[in-house]
Amino acid sequence: MDLIERLGIEAVNDGTWIGTKSYGWEHREKIKSISPIDDSVIAEISWTSEDQYEEVVQAAQAAFLEWRKVPAPKRGEIVRQIGEALREHKEDLGRLVTLENGKILQEGLGEVQEMIDICDFAVGLSRKLYGYTMQSERPEHRLFDQYHPLGIVGVISSFNFPVAVWSWNAMIAAVCGDVILWKSSSKTPLTALACQKLAAEVMRKNDMPEAVFNLITTDRVIGEKMALDKRIPLISATGSTAMGQKVGPQVSARLGKSILELGGNNAIIITEHADIEMAIRATVFGAVGTAGQRCTSTRRLIVQSSIFEEVKKRLIEVYKKITIGDPMDKNIMVGPMIDYGAVEDMQKALKSLRDQGGEILFGGEPIEKGVPGRNYVTPALCLAKNEYPIVQEETFAPILYLIRYETFDEAIEMHNGVPQGLSSSIFTLNMREAERFLSATGSDCGIANVNIGTSGAEIGGAFGGEKETGGGRESGSDAWKFYMRQQTNTINWSKEMPLAQGIKFDI
């Protein structure tokens, strides 16, 4: 198809990249890239073997020894050029994300813009990477700290943000002097290949070290090898809590570092002091965007009793207007789920809700007519209680649970009363409620918002969560420190040898 030809990946369907070169052999196992729009096969990508994995890691190790010597501002210049390449191909990349992932085109384009934005952020960061000077207790001594590159950063990405999360890690890690080993989702390998190819072209044009950006397309077996590999000091993994519960202990057992972006069971509190129309708009986008398949999707709506019926009525009215279908159509608001297995999981969750005493107010059914394929559902609006077992879980689907509260303390307790802790929001025009929500006695999540929804985070802030969401931070703020090792330095420029704490040791 023209889209793939324009991106130059039609004849480059080798799923293993060592820097600027792709590798794949005919006898290797291949994986099909399948569009959730209509279950059509887009391409076949060669599977990374264990011996190829070893070649990639060894090449990355060698590249790191050279890349860390390149001054950080020059590394930033490389990232700037990658950002320009993404700008040039934004439209095609956005369409490819939609084709392979199923999110509507506006979201596909937004994901590419997120990559461009993080490149811009990383360029500025390359002129900083600052340490601090402290005051030494010893005369004529200088005490300071600085940061050095770690080495290979392993990035394990998920299908729901097939390229943006890679860029959060890869662009920051690159300006920090690290090299990247990317294991893309097996459900979205073609978008990964397209981004890898653009980065490779920039590296080649600038005559930079090979194997700074590397890609493998593989299954959980080699993903586990990454987690256990002592040559990879940092693993950044995005996925389910169950995945993180396996990866986290494997990395920590070898005393490695990990950034785990796992499950979210995100809630919005709507108080009686809220601008209800603003709250409705944010709730619907958070609940049905990407067909409910974001880690930051809104899954619980905790509403004050006095406005509960009004909010419920407005949501039903809006849900009836949601357009569902081909995500390439600009008039469509919700595209398909990633595959039919996700549709079946949603139906199981809704059955569990009914069995536990909940009620489906609207939607929830698979759509069989008027859509291009079988992976489409009507977003579900449900009545529930926070303590229901199914509400305590993260179902990766467009299911929104409406929960009633009486007192504000009760709302906070219910909000925090789930195992996950990623994103959170409150809608209120009451300053005391807003400040309480952001305080130490308020939201226990890594992200807490006032009068905006749970999804749609800007790259300038650090992204990550608490509790079963895993821990660690990506993207903005000072998340760059996760990709470097901190070193404390002391320089004695005196003619004496005093010891700290006033210890006397004369020889």
N, C-alpha and C positions, 0 to 999 in steps of 0.2 A: 504494500500500500504506500501511497505518496508520503504519508507522515513518517513512516519508518525510513523510507529512502532519503528524505530531507535530513533526518538526524544521522544518516550514515551508518545505520546499524543493521541494514537489511542482510548484508553478507558477513556480519561480524557477530554471530550469535554464539561466540565462545564465552562461556560463563566464568572463566578464570583469567584474571588480568594481573600480570606482574608489571606494575608501573604503566608504561606506555605500550606494552605488547600483550595481545590476547592469545590464549592457548586453548586448544580443544582438538580432540581427535575423533574421527568417525566412529571408532569402536567404543567410545565412552558413552555411558548412560546419558540420556538427555531428559530434560524436564520441559513440559509444555507451558507456555505462557497463555493462559486462558482468560478471555475477557468476561467479567461477570455480567456485562450488558446482555449478551446473548449466548454465552458459553462457547463462542467461536475460538479456535486456536489462532493466536496472533503470531507466534513464533515458537521454535524449539531451541532451547539453550543447553549447551553441553554442561554436564554435572562435574563439579570439581572432585577429583579423586584424592586419596590420601597422599599419594606421591606428589601430586601437584600442590597440595597444601604445604607440604614440606619445602618445595621449591619456593613458594611464595614467601614463607616465613624467613627462609635463609636470605632471600633477596631483600626483603624488608629490613632485616638486621643490617645488611651491608649498606643499604641506602641511608639508614639512620645515622651511621657514622659520618656521612658526608653532609646530610641535610642539617644536622644540628650545628654545623660550622657556618652555614649561611646566615648572615645577619638577619635578625628578626624583621626589620623593615623590608628587606629584600624578599623574605618569605611572604610578607604582607603584599608585596607587589604581585607575586604569583597568584595569591588568593584574589586580588583585585581583578586580575585578568580572567580568572575562572568566573568571577561574578559577571564580567562583561560578556563572556561566552554564554552564560545562562540568560542574560538579558536578550541577547541576539536570538536565542532559541526558545524564548519563554512560551510563545504561543504553541509551538509544536510539543514542547515538553509537557505543558499543561494538558494538552489533548491526550498525550500518551499516558499521563497519570490517570486521567479519566477513563481511557480505554482499558487500562489494565487493572485499575482499582475500583472503578465504578462510582466515585464521588462526582458530583455535578461539575461542569466545566469551570464555573466560577471558583469552586474550591480547588480544582486541579491547578488553575492559574495562580491561585493564592498560595498553593504549596511551593510552586516555583519562585514566586515573589519572596517567600520566606527564605529560600536558599540565597537569593540575591541580597536580601537584607542582612543575613548573617555574614555573608562575604564582606559587606560594607563595614559591619561591626568589627569583624576580625582584622580588617586593614587598619582601622584606628587603634585596635588593641596592640598591633605589632609594634607600635611606637611607645608602648607602655611596659607591660609585663613587669611592673614595679615591685621592688622590695621596700623595706623600711630600715631607717637608721635609728638605733636605740642608744640610750645614754649608758655608757659603761661605768661601773662602780670603781674601776681601776684607772689610775691616772695615765694619760697618754696612750689610751687604748681606743680603738674604734670598733663598735659592735653593730652589726647589721645583718639583714637576711636578704637572700636572693633566690630566684627560681630557675631551675634547669629542666630541659626536656626529659621525659620519662623513657621514651623508646617507641615500641610498637603499641598503638592503641587499637584494640579490637572493637569493632562496632557491629552489633547484631541488631538489625532493624526489623520492623514489623510491617505488615501489608497496609495498615491503615494510613500511615504516613511514609510511603515507600522511599522518598528521597529527602524530605525536609529534615527528618531526625538524623540522617547520615550527615547532612551539611552542618547541623548544630555541632556535632562532634568533630567532623573532619576538618572544617575550616578553622575552628578554634585550635584543634590539636596541631594543624599544619603550621600556623604562625607561632605556636609554642615550640616548634622544632621537632615534633613527633612525626612518625609515619603511621599510615592508617591501613588496617586490614579490615575490609568491609565484608561481612556476611549478609547478603541481602535476603529478604523474605523469598521463600520458594514460590510464593503466590504472585510476586511482582518483580521478577528478575529483569524484565526488559527495561523498565524505567531506571533500574540501577545501572544496567549496561550503558544506557545512553549518557547518564551523568558521568560515569567512569571514563567514557570515551572523550567527553569534553575536557575533563581534567587532564587526561593523558595528552591531549593535543596541546594544551597550554604548557605542560611540563616539557614536552618535546621541543616546542618552538623556542623555549628559553634555555635549552640545553642544561636542564636541571638533572639531579641524580635520578636514576631509575628507581622505581618501586617505592615512591613516597605515597602515592595513592594506589591501593591494591584492592581487587575484588575477587571474592569466591562465591560461587553459586552451589549450594550444597544442602545436605540434610542435617538432622540433629546430631548425627554421629560425629561429623567434623566440627559442628558447633560445640560439642562437648570437648573435643580435642583443644579447641581454642580456650575454653574455660580452664582446662587443666594445664595449659602450656605456660611454663615459667618464663618463656621468652617474651610473653605479652604481659607487661606489668599492669595494664589497665584494660578491663572489659567494660564497655558501656552497652547494656542490653535493654531493649524495649520489647515488652510482651506481657503475657499474663503473669499473675502472681505465682501460679504453679510453675511456670518456666523460671521465674526468678528464685523460687525456693530450691531449684536444682542448681542453677548457675551460681548463685551467691555463695553457697557453701563450698562449691568446687573451687572458686577463685580464692576464697578466704583460706581454704585449707593449705594452699601454697603461698599464703601471705601476700596475695596480689590485691589490687585495688579494684573496686567495681562501682559503677553508676548503674542503678537499677530503676528503670522507669516502668512500673508494673500497673496493676489494676487501679481503677478509679471508680468510686461509687458516689459521684459528686451530687451535692444538693444545693438548691437555692432556697433560702428562707424569704418568704414574702410576708412582711408585717402589715398591720393595719395602717401604717404611715407610708406605705409604698405608693409610687406612681405605678398603678396597676398595668397600664398599657405598655409602659417600658418593660415591666417585668414579664408580661406575656410574650413580647417580641424576643427578649433574650432567652426565655425558657424554650420557646419553639425552636429557635436556631440551635440551641444547645442540645435539645432532645432528639431532633430528627436529622440534623446535619450529618453528612457522611453516613446516613442510615443508622445513626446511633452507634457507630463503630469508631468513636474516638475514645482515648483514655480519659479525656476531659468532658465527655458527653454528660449532659444533665440527666440523671437517673431518678432523683428524688426531688419532689417539690413540697416543701414544708410550709403550710399556709395557715395564717391566723384564723381562728374559727369565725370571727365576725365577717370576714371577706371570703371565706372558703367557697361558698356557693357562687358568688360572683366570678371568682377566678375559674372555677370549674366550668361555668357556663361559657365564659369567653374562650377558654381553651378548646372546648368542643366545637365552637363556631369556627375557630381558626383551623383546627385539625381537619374539618370537613372541606376546607379550601386548599389543602396541601396537594400539589400536583406531583404525581409519581410516574416515572417512566424513563425513557432514554436520557441519560445524564448529559449527552451532547446537545440536547434541545435547551435553548436558553430560557424557555418557559417552565422547565421542570425544576422542582425544589428538592426532590429526593430521588436518588438513583437506586440501583440494586444493592443488595448485600453481597459480600465477597463471593459466596458460593451457596449452593443449596443446603450444605451442612449447617450454615449459619441460620438459614430460614428454619430448619428443623429444631435447632437449639432454642430459637425464639419461641416456637410453639410449645416446647417442653417447659420453658420458663412460665409461660402464660397458664399452662395446665397446673403447674405447681402453685401459682398464685391463687387460682380458683380453689384448689384443694385445701389451701391454707386459710381460706375465708375472704380473699380479695375479690374484686369485681372489675371486669373490663367495661369501661364507660364507652370507649370508642376504638375501633380499629383492631389491629392485631392479626388480620387474616392474610395469608398468602394471596397474591394477585395472579390470576390465571389468564385473564383476557386484557387486551389493549396495551400490553407491554411486550418488549422484544424477547424476553426470556422468562425463566422460572424463578429467578432470584429476587423477586420484588415482593414487598409486604406493605401493608398499611400500618403506619406508626400507631402504637397502642397507647391509650390514655387509661390509667387504671386507678382504682381506689385501693389503698393498702394501709397497713400499719408498719411502722418502722421495724418492729421486732419480728416480722415474718421472716423465716429463713431465706426465702427467695429474694427478699428486699435487701438482705444482708450480703448477697452475692452481687458480683458484677456480671450481668448478662450483656454481651456485646451485641446489642440490638436496640432498635428505637422503641423502648418501653419506658414510659414515664409514670412513676408512682406518685399519686397525690396523697399527702399525709396531713392531717389536721393537728393543730396545736392550740393550747389555751394561753399559757404564760411564756414569756420570752426565755426564761430559764429552761423551760421544757423544750423549746425549739432548739436551743443550743445543745442540750443533752441528746436530743434525737439526731441532730446534725452530726455530732461527733460519735454517735453510737453505732458505728460500723467499723469493720476491720481496716478499711482503706482510708487513705488521707491525702488525696492529690489536690483537687481543685474545689473551691467553695465560693458561694456568693450570698449576699443579702441585698434585698431591695427594701429600702427605707429612706425617708427624708428626716428621720429622727437622729440627731447627732449622737445621742447617748447609745442608741442601739448600734449605730455604725461603728463607733469607737469600741464598744464592748466586743463586737464581732471580730475586730482586728486585734484585740488585746490577748494577753496570755490566757485569759479565762474564756476566750471566744473560740473561733475556728481552730481545729487542730491540724489543718491541712497545710501543705507546702505553698499553696496559692490561695489567697483570700481576697475577694473582690467586693466592692460596694457599688451597687447600681449598674453593674455590667454582669454578663453571664459567666458560666464556668469555663467556656471554651473560647478560643480565639486569642490566645496569649501572644503578646508582642515578644520579639526576639531579644529586646533590651533587658528583660528581666530574667533572672535565673529560673529554670523550669525543673520541677521535681516535687516529690511528695514524701509523706511520712508513713509510718506503720506498714501495712502490707503493700503499700505502693513502692517500697523498696529503699529509697534514700539516694543521696547524691544529687547533683545539679548539673544541668546542661544549659547551653545557649548563653544568655547574657549575664549582666552583673559581674560578679567575680568567680563565675563557674570555671573560668580558665585555670584556676589554681588546681582543679582536680586533674588536669592534664600535665602537671609539672611536679617536680620534687622540690620541696623547700629546703634550703640550706642556710644554716646560721653561721656567720663568719665573725671572727675576732682578729683584729690586727693590732699587734703590740709595736708601737713606734717609739717606745721609751728605751732607756738603757737598763731598766730593772726588770725583774720577773715576779711581780706581785701576784698572789693567788686570790681568787674570789672568796667571798665570805671571810676575808681577813685571816685565812689560814697561814701559819708560819711553817715553812719547811726549808731550813737552811742546810746547805751541805758545804 
